[in-house]
Amino acid sequence: MCKELSPNETKSKLMGITGHTTLAALEKYLRDIDAELPSDYSEFLQPSSDNKN
């Protein structure tokens, strides 16, 4: 959804889905559930020697 809409449009749409009545409440909720994903840093990770795939 957020690739097609601006951040404000996305939050407005989410407010209707989640039932939050204020933007501040929605933003707090999104922070609490870690909805914002960090950048992908997987290229800096090394495989664990414990993996036996």
N, CA, C and O atoms as a Maestro MAE file, in Angstrom:
{
 s_m_m2io_version
 :::
 2.0.0
}

f_m_ct {
 s_m_title
 :::
 protein
 m_atom[212] {
  # First column is atom index #
  i_m_mmod_type
  r_m_x_coord
  r_m_y_coord
  r_m_z_coord
  i_m_residue_number
  s_m_chain_name
  s_m_pdb_residue_name
  s_m_pdb_atom_name
  i_m_atomic_number
  :::
  1 25 0.832 -1.199 0.000 1 A "MET " " N  " 7
  2 3 0.000 0.000 0.000 1 A "MET " " CA " 6
  3 2 0.869 1.253 0.000 1 A "MET " " C  " 6
  4 15 0.570 2.190 -0.740 1 A "MET " " O  " 8
  5 25 1.940 1.306 0.806 2 A "CYS " " N  " 7
  6 3 2.694 2.547 0.919 2 A "CYS " " CA " 6
  7 2 3.562 2.831 -0.303 2 A "CYS " " C  " 6
  8 15 4.103 3.931 -0.412 2 A "CYS " " O  " 8
  9 25 3.715 1.888 -1.220 3 A "LYS " " N  " 7
  10 3 4.468 2.162 -2.443 3 A "LYS " " CA " 6
  11 2 3.631 2.968 -3.423 3 A "LYS " " C  " 6
  12 15 4.174 3.645 -4.297 3 A "LYS " " O  " 8
  13 25 2.307 2.899 -3.282 4 A "GLU " " N  " 7
  14 3 1.408 3.589 -4.204 4 A "GLU " " CA " 6
  15 2 0.895 4.913 -3.644 4 A "GLU " " C  " 6
  16 15 0.465 5.784 -4.401 4 A "GLU " " O  " 8
  17 25 0.939 5.067 -2.320 5 A "LEU " " N  " 7
  18 3 0.388 6.251 -1.667 5 A "LEU " " CA " 6
  19 2 1.481 7.021 -0.943 5 A "LEU " " C  " 6
  20 15 2.537 6.474 -0.623 5 A "LEU " " O  " 8
  21 25 1.216 8.297 -0.689 6 A "SER " " N  " 7
  22 3 2.145 9.089 0.119 6 A "SER " " CA " 6
  23 2 2.048 8.606 1.571 6 A "SER " " C  " 6
  24 15 1.081 7.932 1.927 6 A "SER " " O  " 8
  25 25 3.033 8.940 2.415 7 A "PRO " " N  " 7
  26 3 2.970 8.535 3.819 7 A "PRO " " CA " 6
  27 2 1.680 9.002 4.514 7 A "PRO " " C  " 6
  28 15 1.088 8.256 5.293 7 A "PRO " " O  " 8
  29 25 1.253 10.228 4.230 8 A "ASN " " N  " 7
  30 3 0.029 10.733 4.863 8 A "ASN " " CA " 6
  31 2 -1.210 9.991 4.368 8 A "ASN " " C  " 6
  32 15 -2.115 9.704 5.153 8 A "ASN " " O  " 8
  33 25 -1.257 9.681 3.077 9 A "GLU " " N  " 7
  34 3 -2.385 8.919 2.537 9 A "GLU " " CA " 6
  35 2 -2.426 7.510 3.131 9 A "GLU " " C  " 6
  36 15 -3.494 6.981 3.439 9 A "GLU " " O  " 8
  37 25 -1.251 6.919 3.283 10 A "THR " " N  " 7
  38 3 -1.166 5.580 3.860 10 A "THR " " CA " 6
  39 2 -1.681 5.590 5.297 10 A "THR " " C  " 6
  40 15 -2.469 4.729 5.688 10 A "THR " " O  " 8
  41 25 -1.231 6.573 6.082 11 A "LYS " " N  " 7
  42 3 -1.665 6.661 7.483 11 A "LYS " " CA " 6
  43 2 -3.161 6.919 7.570 11 A "LYS " " C  " 6
  44 15 -3.838 6.367 8.437 11 A "LYS " " O  " 8
  45 25 -3.675 7.746 6.687 12 A "SER " " N  " 7
  46 3 -5.108 8.026 6.678 12 A "SER " " CA " 6
  47 2 -5.899 6.750 6.401 12 A "SER " " C  " 6
  48 15 -6.917 6.489 7.042 12 A "SER " " O  " 8
  49 25 -5.426 5.967 5.453 13 A "LYS " " N  " 7
  50 3 -6.087 4.708 5.110 13 A "LYS " " CA " 6
  51 2 -5.989 3.721 6.278 13 A "LYS " " C  " 6
  52 15 -6.955 3.025 6.590 13 A "LYS " " O  " 8
  53 25 -4.821 3.665 6.919 14 A "LEU " " N  " 7
  54 3 -4.636 2.771 8.058 14 A "LEU " " CA " 6
  55 2 -5.527 3.149 9.234 14 A "LEU " " C  " 6
  56 15 -5.999 2.273 9.959 14 A "LEU " " O  " 8
  57 25 -5.760 4.440 9.429 15 A "MET " " N  " 7
  58 3 -6.636 4.881 10.525 15 A "MET " " CA " 6
  59 2 -8.030 4.286 10.359 15 A "MET " " C  " 6
  60 15 -8.660 3.899 11.343 15 A "MET " " O  " 8
  61 25 -8.508 4.211 9.135 16 A "GLY " " N  " 7
  62 3 -9.815 3.608 8.885 16 A "GLY " " CA " 6
  63 2 -9.827 2.114 9.153 16 A "GLY " " C  " 6
  64 15 -10.847 1.553 9.552 16 A "GLY " " O  " 8
  65 25 -8.685 1.472 8.930 17 A "ILE " " N  " 7
  66 3 -8.586 0.026 9.132 17 A "ILE " " CA " 6
  67 2 -8.422 -0.309 10.612 17 A "ILE " " C  " 6
  68 15 -9.072 -1.221 11.124 17 A "ILE " " O  " 8
  69 25 -7.552 0.433 11.294 18 A "THR " " N  " 7
  70 3 -7.240 0.112 12.687 18 A "THR " " CA " 6
  71 2 -8.243 0.698 13.674 18 A "THR " " C  " 6
  72 15 -8.355 0.221 14.803 18 A "THR " " O  " 8
  73 25 -8.969 1.723 13.257 19 A "GLY " " N  " 7
  74 3 -9.942 2.340 14.148 19 A "GLY " " CA " 6
  75 2 -9.373 3.463 15.005 19 A "GLY " " C  " 6
  76 15 -10.074 3.988 15.870 19 A "GLY " " O  " 8
  77 25 -8.125 3.841 14.784 20 A "HIS " " N  " 7
  78 3 -7.545 4.958 15.532 20 A "HIS " " CA " 6
  79 2 -8.219 6.255 15.090 20 A "HIS " " C  " 6
  80 15 -8.518 6.446 13.912 20 A "HIS " " O  " 8
  81 25 -8.449 7.134 16.051 21 A "THR " " N  " 7
  82 3 -9.145 8.386 15.734 21 A "THR " " CA " 6
  83 2 -8.199 9.563 15.577 21 A "THR " " C  " 6
  84 15 -8.600 10.614 15.077 21 A "THR " " O  " 8
  85 25 -6.946 9.405 15.996 22 A "THR " " N  " 7
  86 3 -5.977 10.488 15.818 22 A "THR " " CA " 6
  87 2 -4.712 9.936 15.162 22 A "THR " " C  " 6
  88 15 -4.378 8.760 15.305 22 A "THR " " O  " 8
  89 25 -4.033 10.800 14.453 23 A "LEU " " N  " 7
  90 3 -2.783 10.423 13.809 23 A "LEU " " CA " 6
  91 2 -1.730 10.072 14.863 23 A "LEU " " C  " 6
  92 15 -0.949 9.140 14.673 23 A "LEU " " O  " 8
  93 25 -1.707 10.812 15.967 24 A "ALA " " N  " 7
  94 3 -0.743 10.538 17.038 24 A "ALA " " CA " 6
  95 2 -0.930 9.133 17.601 24 A "ALA " " C  " 6
  96 15 0.049 8.430 17.852 24 A "ALA " " O  " 8
  97 25 -2.174 8.722 17.800 25 A "ALA " " N  " 7
  98 3 -2.449 7.382 18.326 25 A "ALA " " CA " 6
  99 2 -2.002 6.312 17.338 25 A "ALA " " C  " 6
  100 15 -1.423 5.301 17.735 25 A "ALA " " O  " 8
  101 25 -2.265 6.530 16.057 26 A "LEU " " N  " 7
  102 3 -1.846 5.576 15.035 26 A "LEU " " CA " 6
  103 2 -0.331 5.473 14.994 26 A "LEU " " C  " 6
  104 15 0.207 4.367 14.938 26 A "LEU " " O  " 8
  105 25 0.371 6.607 15.020 27 A "GLU " " N  " 7
  106 3 1.830 6.595 14.970 27 A "GLU " " CA " 6
  107 2 2.415 5.881 16.180 27 A "GLU " " C  " 6
  108 15 3.392 5.145 16.046 27 A "GLU " " O  " 8
  109 25 1.833 6.087 17.361 28 A "LYS " " N  " 7
  110 3 2.300 5.389 18.568 28 A "LYS " " CA " 6
  111 2 2.089 3.886 18.408 28 A "LYS " " C  " 6
  112 15 2.969 3.096 18.749 28 A "LYS " " O  " 8
  113 25 0.939 3.493 17.894 29 A "TYR " " N  " 7
  114 3 0.646 2.089 17.656 29 A "TYR " " CA " 6
  115 2 1.651 1.486 16.674 29 A "TYR " " C  " 6
  116 15 2.163 0.392 16.909 29 A "TYR " " O  " 8
  117 25 1.933 2.181 15.593 30 A "LEU " " N  " 7
  118 3 2.879 1.676 14.601 30 A "LEU " " CA " 6
  119 2 4.276 1.518 15.198 30 A "LEU " " C  " 6
  120 15 4.988 0.566 14.879 30 A "LEU " " O  " 8
  121 25 4.666 2.454 16.065 31 A "ARG " " N  " 7
  122 3 5.959 2.335 16.745 31 A "ARG " " CA " 6
  123 2 5.957 1.132 17.683 31 A "ARG " " C  " 6
  124 15 6.926 0.374 17.735 31 A "ARG " " O  " 8
  125 25 4.857 0.963 18.426 32 A "ASP " " N  " 7
  126 3 4.763 -0.128 19.405 32 A "ASP " " CA " 6
  127 2 4.881 -1.496 18.750 32 A "ASP " " C  " 6
  128 15 5.435 -2.418 19.347 32 A "ASP " " O  " 8
  129 25 4.375 -1.641 17.546 33 A "ILE " " N  " 7
  130 3 4.433 -2.945 16.875 33 A "ILE " " CA " 6
  131 2 5.593 -3.024 15.884 33 A "ILE " " C  " 6
  132 15 5.689 -3.978 15.112 33 A "ILE " " O  " 8
  133 25 6.462 -2.033 15.907 34 A "ASP " " N  " 7
  134 3 7.616 -1.988 14.992 34 A "ASP " " CA " 6
  135 2 7.199 -2.120 13.535 34 A "ASP " " C  " 6
  136 15 7.778 -2.901 12.781 34 A "ASP " " O  " 8
  137 25 6.201 -1.359 13.153 35 A "ALA " " N  " 7
  138 3 5.679 -1.443 11.792 35 A "ALA " " CA " 6
  139 2 6.643 -0.866 10.767 35 A "ALA " " C  " 6
  140 15 6.597 -1.259 9.601 35 A "ALA " " O  " 8
  141 25 7.499 0.040 11.160 36 A "GLU " " N  " 7
  142 3 8.481 0.590 10.237 36 A "GLU " " CA " 6
  143 2 9.666 -0.357 10.183 36 A "GLU " " C  " 6
  144 15 10.364 -0.541 11.180 36 A "GLU " " O  " 8
  145 25 9.892 -0.951 9.036 37 A "LEU " " N  " 7
  146 3 10.994 -1.883 8.895 37 A "LEU " " CA " 6
  147 2 12.291 -1.132 8.618 37 A "LEU " " C  " 6
  148 15 12.303 -0.177 7.841 37 A "LEU " " O  " 8
  149 25 13.368 -1.556 9.242 38 A "PRO " " N  " 7
  150 3 14.653 -0.909 8.977 38 A "PRO " " CA " 6
  151 2 15.155 -1.256 7.582 38 A "PRO " " C  " 6
  152 15 14.627 -2.150 6.921 38 A "PRO " " O  " 8
  153 25 16.162 -0.548 7.154 39 A "SER " " N  " 7
  154 3 16.791 -0.864 5.864 39 A "SER " " CA " 6
  155 2 17.368 -2.265 5.916 39 A "SER " " C  " 6
  156 15 17.648 -2.790 6.993 39 A "SER " " O  " 8
  157 25 17.543 -2.866 4.757 40 A "ASP " " N  " 7
  158 3 18.084 -4.219 4.677 40 A "ASP " " CA " 6
  159 2 19.595 -4.175 4.822 40 A "ASP " " C  " 6
  160 15 20.296 -3.651 3.956 40 A "ASP " " O  " 8
  161 25 20.094 -4.726 5.918 41 A "TYR " " N  " 7
  162 3 21.533 -4.787 6.158 41 A "TYR " " CA " 6
  163 2 22.043 -6.218 6.041 41 A "TYR " " C  " 6
  164 15 23.130 -6.527 6.531 41 A "TYR " " O  " 8
  165 25 21.276 -7.092 5.401 42 A "SER " " N  " 7
  166 3 21.637 -8.506 5.347 42 A "SER " " CA " 6
  167 2 22.971 -8.745 4.632 42 A "SER " " C  " 6
  168 15 23.634 -9.752 4.883 42 A "SER " " O  " 8
  169 25 23.361 -7.846 3.762 43 A "GLU " " N  " 7
  170 3 24.634 -8.032 3.064 43 A "GLU " " CA " 6
  171 2 25.819 -7.970 4.020 43 A "GLU " " C  " 6
  172 15 26.903 -8.445 3.683 43 A "GLU " " O  " 8
  173 25 25.634 -7.394 5.206 44 A "PHE " " N  " 7
  174 3 26.704 -7.269 6.177 44 A "PHE " " CA " 6
  175 2 26.739 -8.431 7.168 44 A "PHE " " C  " 6
  176 15 27.649 -8.512 7.993 44 A "PHE " " O  " 8
  177 25 25.756 -9.328 7.094 45 A "LEU " " N  " 7
  178 3 25.687 -10.449 8.018 45 A "LEU " " CA " 6
  179 2 26.442 -11.645 7.479 45 A "LEU " " C  " 6
  180 15 26.482 -11.878 6.271 45 A "LEU " " O  " 8
  181 25 27.039 -12.399 8.386 46 A "GLN " " N  " 7
  182 3 27.721 -13.611 7.999 46 A "GLN " " CA " 6
  183 2 26.876 -14.796 8.430 46 A "GLN " " C  " 6
  184 15 26.235 -14.746 9.480 46 A "GLN " " O  " 8
  185 25 26.865 -15.860 7.638 47 A "PRO " " N  " 7
  186 3 26.077 -17.038 8.024 47 A "PRO " " CA " 6
  187 2 26.618 -17.626 9.330 47 A "PRO " " C  " 6
  188 15 27.825 -17.630 9.576 47 A "PRO " " O  " 8
  189 25 25.715 -18.112 10.142 48 A "SER " " N  " 7
  190 3 26.076 -18.727 11.402 48 A "SER " " CA " 6
  191 2 26.653 -20.118 11.153 48 A "SER " " C  " 6
  192 15 26.186 -20.823 10.258 48 A "SER " " O  " 8
  193 25 27.644 -20.521 11.916 49 A "SER " " N  " 7
  194 3 28.201 -21.875 11.778 49 A "SER " " CA " 6
  195 2 27.250 -22.910 12.334 49 A "SER " " C  " 6
  196 15 27.445 -24.107 12.126 49 A "SER " " O  " 8
  197 25 26.197 -22.457 13.057 50 A "ASP " " N  " 7
  198 3 25.198 -23.359 13.623 50 A "ASP " " CA " 6
  199 2 24.209 -23.842 12.583 50 A "ASP " " C  " 6
  200 15 23.538 -24.851 12.804 50 A "ASP " " O  " 8
  201 25 24.095 -23.142 11.434 51 A "ASN " " N  " 7
  202 3 23.148 -23.549 10.384 51 A "ASN " " CA " 6
  203 2 23.638 -24.826 9.729 51 A "ASN " " C  " 6
  204 15 24.783 -24.910 9.284 51 A "ASN " " O  " 8
  205 25 22.777 -25.803 9.675 52 A "LYS " " N  " 7
  206 3 23.147 -27.078 9.054 52 A "LYS " " CA " 6
  207 2 22.221 -27.375 7.905 52 A "LYS " " C  " 6
  208 15 21.624 -28.450 7.843 52 A "LYS " " O  " 8
  209 25 22.094 -26.422 6.982 53 A "ASN " " N  " 7
  210 3 21.205 -26.579 5.821 53 A "ASN " " CA " 6
  211 2 21.858 -27.366 4.744 53 A "ASN " " C  " 6
  212 15 21.256 -27.596 3.695 53 A "ASN " " O  " 8
  :::
 }
 m_bond[211] {
  # First column is bond index #
  i_m_from
  i_m_to
  i_m_order
  :::
  1 1 2 1
  2 2 3 1
  3 3 4 2
  4 3 5 1
  5 5 6 1
  6 6 7 1
  7 7 8 2
  8 7 9 1
  9 9 10 1
  10 10 11 1
  11 11 12 2
  12 11 13 1
  13 13 14 1
  14 14 15 1
  15 15 16 2
  16 15 17 1
  17 17 18 1
  18 18 19 1
  19 19 20 2
  20 19 21 1
  21 21 22 1
  22 22 23 1
  23 23 24 2
  24 23 25 1
  25 25 26 1
  26 26 27 1
  27 27 28 2
  28 27 29 1
  29 29 30 1
  30 30 31 1
  31 31 32 2
  32 31 33 1
  33 33 34 1
  34 34 35 1
  35 35 36 2
  36 35 37 1
  37 37 38 1
  38 38 39 1
  39 39 40 2
  40 39 41 1
  41 41 42 1
  42 42 43 1
  43 43 44 2
  44 43 45 1
  45 45 46 1
  46 46 47 1
  47 47 48 2
  48 47 49 1
  49 49 50 1
  50 50 51 1
  51 51 52 2
  52 51 53 1
  53 53 54 1
  54 54 55 1
  55 55 56 2
  56 55 57 1
  57 57 58 1
  58 58 59 1
  59 59 60 2
  60 59 61 1
  61 61 62 1
  62 62 63 1
  63 63 64 2
  64 63 65 1
  65 65 66 1
  66 66 67 1
  67 67 68 2
  68 67 69 1
  69 69 70 1
  70 70 71 1
  71 71 72 2
  72 71 73 1
  73 73 74 1
  74 74 75 1
  75 75 76 2
  76 75 77 1
  77 77 78 1
  78 78 79 1
  79 79 80 2
  80 79 81 1
  81 81 82 1
  82 82 83 1
  83 83 84 2
  84 83 85 1
  85 85 86 1
  86 86 87 1
  87 87 88 2
  88 87 89 1
  89 89 90 1
  90 90 91 1
  91 91 92 2
  92 91 93 1
  93 93 94 1
  94 94 95 1
  95 95 96 2
  96 95 97 1
  97 97 98 1
  98 98 99 1
  99 99 100 2
  100 99 101 1
  101 101 102 1
  102 102 103 1
  103 103 104 2
  104 103 105 1
  105 105 106 1
  106 106 107 1
  107 107 108 2
  108 107 109 1
  109 109 110 1
  110 110 111 1
  111 111 112 2
  112 111 113 1
  113 113 114 1
  114 114 115 1
  115 115 116 2
  116 115 117 1
  117 117 118 1
  118 118 119 1
  119 119 120 2
  120 119 121 1
  121 121 122 1
  122 122 123 1
  123 123 124 2
  124 123 125 1
  125 125 126 1
  126 126 127 1
  127 127 128 2
  128 127 129 1
  129 129 130 1
  130 130 131 1
  131 131 132 2
  132 131 133 1
  133 133 134 1
  134 134 135 1
  135 135 136 2
  136 135 137 1
  137 137 138 1
  138 138 139 1
  139 139 140 2
  140 139 141 1
  141 141 142 1
  142 142 143 1
  143 143 144 2
  144 143 145 1
  145 145 146 1
  146 146 147 1
  147 147 148 2
  148 147 149 1
  149 149 150 1
  150 150 151 1
  151 151 152 2
  152 151 153 1
  153 153 154 1
  154 154 155 1
  155 155 156 2
  156 155 157 1
  157 157 158 1
  158 158 159 1
  159 159 160 2
  160 159 161 1
  161 161 162 1
  162 162 163 1
  163 163 164 2
  164 163 165 1
  165 165 166 1
  166 166 167 1
  167 167 168 2
  168 167 169 1
  169 169 170 1
  170 170 171 1
  171 171 172 2
  172 171 173 1
  173 173 174 1
  174 174 175 1
  175 175 176 2
  176 175 177 1
  177 177 178 1
  178 178 179 1
  179 179 180 2
  180 179 181 1
  181 181 182 1
  182 182 183 1
  183 183 184 2
  184 183 185 1
  185 185 186 1
  186 186 187 1
  187 187 188 2
  188 187 189 1
  189 189 190 1
  190 190 191 1
  191 191 192 2
  192 191 193 1
  193 193 194 1
  194 194 195 1
  195 195 196 2
  196 195 197 1
  197 197 198 1
  198 198 199 1
  199 199 200 2
  200 199 201 1
  201 201 202 1
  202 202 203 1
  203 203 204 2
  204 203 205 1
  205 205 206 1
  206 206 207 1
  207 207 208 2
  208 207 209 1
  209 209 210 1
  210 210 211 1
  211 211 212 2
  :::
 }
}
